[in-house]
Amino acid sequence: MPTTLTLKNIPDDVYERLKAAAAAHHRSLNGEAIVCLETVLLGARKISPQERIARARVLRASLRNGELSAEDIDKFKREGRL
């Protein structure tokens, strides 16, 4: 079960950078903080361009007519995949 964490005394410059990153990635502050923590603590695994392309092709093949619908995009946003 996910746990709730409250952060206090966040330096202003850190908060502003987190806020800007969240806006740039279309995430909430909470979502962006989780991604930042996961990246640092779990280690972001770098994938090769070839692997990224292969994943995109698999995703595209799973879609209707190879296109993303507005519903697909909304679903992926809710899942944190965009």
Buried (B, 14 or more C-beta within 10 A) or exposed (E): EEEEEEEEEEEEEEEEEBEEBBEEEEBEEEEBBBBBEEEEEEEEEEEEEEEEEEEEEEBEEEEEEEEBEEEBEEEEEEEEEB
